[in-house]
Amino acid sequence: MIKEFSDPENDGVGVDIIRASSDGNMIAADFWWAAGDYTGHRPVILDVKSNAVTLLPLDDRILKQLPSCDYFEEFIGVTNAREAIIRVPKSAYVETGCPSQGKWLFNLHSGIVRRMQ
C-alpha cells in the first residue's frame, strides 16, 4: 500500500521512521510534506504481526480544534492499539497565551483525534 501511494507535491517531501509501539507490534513512519514553515503529516502504521499497513493524512483535524496560535504538530509515536501519537508544543510564533496543547491520539481507521489522557 505504501509503495503504491503517490501524491504530487510542489515543496519538500520526505519520510521519517518514528518508532515502534511499546509491545513492538506496530511500527510508525511519517510521510510528510512541507510548504514554507508548514509541515503536513501523513502517519503510516505497519502492524508487524498481520503485515497490514494503515495510512491517513492528519490534515487539520487537531489544529482546527485549537486557538489561532500558529501551532505545529509533531508525530512522535504509536500506541499498541494502532493510534498515532501527535504532540502539539507551545507555539513558536506567539509569545504569550499559546501554551502546549499536549499529546493527541489519531485513529487512522476512523479519522478521529482526541486528547491523550
C-alpha positions as CSV (number, residue, x, y, z in Angstrom):
1,M,0.0,0.0,0.0
2,I,2.8,2.4,0.8
3,K,4.7,1.8,-2.4
4,E,1.5,2.4,-4.4
5,F,0.7,5.7,-2.7
6,S,1.7,8.8,-4.6
7,D,0.7,12.4,-4.2
8,P,2.4,15.2,-6.2
9,E,3.8,17.9,-4.0
10,N,5.5,21.1,-5.1
11,D,7.6,21.6,-2.0
12,G,9.7,19.4,0.3
13,V,8.6,15.8,0.9
14,G,10.1,13.0,3.0
15,V,9.6,10.1,5.3
16,D,10.8,9.6,8.9
17,I,10.7,6.3,10.8
18,I,9.2,7.4,14.1
19,R,9.4,4.4,16.4
20,A,7.8,1.1,17.4
21,S,4.9,0.7,19.8
22,S,5.7,-0.4,23.4
23,D,4.8,-4.0,22.6
24,G,6.9,-3.9,19.4
25,N,3.9,-4.9,17.2
26,M,3.4,-1.6,15.5
27,I,6.0,0.5,13.5
28,A,5.2,4.1,12.8
29,A,6.5,6.3,9.9
30,D,5.7,9.8,8.9
31,F,5.3,10.6,5.2
32,W,5.5,14.4,5.5
33,W,5.4,17.4,3.2
34,A,6.5,21.0,3.8
35,A,5.5,24.3,2.3
36,G,7.2,27.3,3.8
37,D,7.0,26.9,7.6
38,Y,4.1,24.5,7.4
39,T,4.6,20.7,7.7
40,G,1.8,18.3,7.0
41,H,1.8,14.8,8.3
42,R,0.6,11.5,6.8
43,P,1.0,8.9,9.6
44,V,1.7,5.4,8.4
45,I,1.4,2.4,10.8
46,L,2.6,-1.1,10.0
47,D,1.2,-4.0,12.1
48,V,4.1,-6.4,12.1
49,K,2.0,-9.4,13.1
50,S,-0.6,-9.1,10.3
51,N,1.7,-7.1,7.9
52,A,-1.2,-4.7,7.4
53,V,-0.4,-1.0,6.7
54,T,-2.7,1.9,7.6
55,L,-2.2,5.5,6.4
56,L,-4.2,8.6,6.6
57,P,-3.4,12.3,6.2
58,L,-3.7,14.2,9.5
59,D,-4.7,17.4,7.7
60,D,-6.2,20.0,10.2
61,R,-8.0,17.5,12.4
62,I,-6.2,18.7,15.5
63,L,-5.4,22.3,14.6
64,K,-9.0,23.3,13.8
65,Q,-9.9,22.5,17.4
66,L,-7.2,24.8,18.8
67,P,-7.0,28.6,19.2
68,S,-5.4,30.5,16.3
69,C,-1.9,30.4,17.7
70,D,0.1,29.1,14.6
71,Y,0.7,25.8,16.3
72,F,2.7,23.0,14.7
73,E,2.4,19.2,15.2
74,E,4.9,16.5,15.7
75,F,4.2,12.8,15.0
76,I,6.1,11.2,17.9
77,G,4.9,7.6,18.4
78,V,2.3,4.9,18.0
79,T,0.2,3.1,20.6
80,N,-0.3,-0.7,20.8
81,A,-3.8,0.0,19.5
82,R,-2.5,1.4,16.2
83,E,-3.2,5.1,17.0
84,A,-0.6,7.7,16.0
85,I,0.6,10.0,18.9
86,I,0.8,13.6,17.8
87,R,2.4,16.3,20.1
88,V,1.4,20.0,19.8
89,P,4.1,22.0,21.6
90,K,3.9,25.7,22.7
91,S,3.6,28.0,19.7
92,A,7.0,29.1,18.4
93,Y,5.4,32.1,16.8
94,V,3.2,33.6,19.5
95,E,4.9,34.8,22.8
96,T,2.0,34.6,25.3
97,G,-1.4,32.9,25.5
98,C,-0.5,29.9,23.3
99,P,0.7,27.1,25.7
100,S,1.5,23.5,24.7
101,Q,-1.6,21.6,23.7
102,G,-0.1,18.2,24.8
103,K,-0.4,14.9,23.1
104,W,-3.2,13.7,20.9
105,L,-4.2,10.3,19.6
106,F,-5.1,10.0,15.9
107,N,-7.1,6.9,14.8
108,L,-6.1,6.1,11.3
109,H,-9.2,4.0,10.6
110,S,-11.9,6.4,11.8
111,G,-10.0,9.7,11.3
112,I,-11.0,10.7,14.9
113,V,-8.5,12.7,17.0
114,R,-8.7,13.0,20.8
115,R,-6.5,14.4,23.5
116,M,-4.4,11.8,25.3
117,Q,-5.3,11.3,28.9
